[in-house]
Amino acid sequence: KTLAETVKTVIFKDYRGKGFGKLVSEAIEAEVKSRGVKKIMSTIYSFNIPMISIKLKQGYMIEGYHPDHEAPGFDEYSLGKILK
């Protein structure tokens, strides 16, 4: 129970900008923490500035940059957080 990596989640376009991304991120973190995991990691597309901003405000740190990670033009950042 050392590390949990989240899968990509998408907020439908009609619901963006209404705080749902933050709520989903908080819920995932709370669930992982309740299971005794010590670190959480998330990989986010570099163009998804709103979610990167949310994660940084929640205490995540950028741990890596992956150019063309899934396909050409799909660069990603790895963000991680130690859970206390």
TAGI-V362905 format. One record per pair of residues at least 12 apart in sequence whose ideal C-beta (glycine too) atoms are under 6 Angstrom apart, sorted by the first residue. I is the first residue (numbers start at 1). J is the second residue. D is the distance in whole Angstrom. If there is no record, write none. Layout:
I:J:D ; I:J:D
This chain:
1:36:5 ; 1:37:5 ; 2:38:5 ; 3:39:5 ; 4:32:4 ; 4:37:5 ; 4:40:5 ; 5:41:5 ; 6:28:6 ; 6:42:5 ; 9:24:6 ; 21:51:6 ; 21:54:6 ; 22:54:5 ; 25:54:6 ; 33:83:5 ; 38:83:6 ; 39:82:5 ; 40:81:5 ; 41:80:5 ; 42:79:5 ; 43:76:5 ; 43:78:5 ; 44:77:6 ; 45:76:6 ; 46:75:4 ; 46:77:6 ; 55:79:5 ; 59:81:5 ; 60:79:4 ; 60:81:5 ; 62:77:5 ; 62:79:6 ; 63:78:5 ; 63:80:5 ; 64:78:4 ; 65:77:6
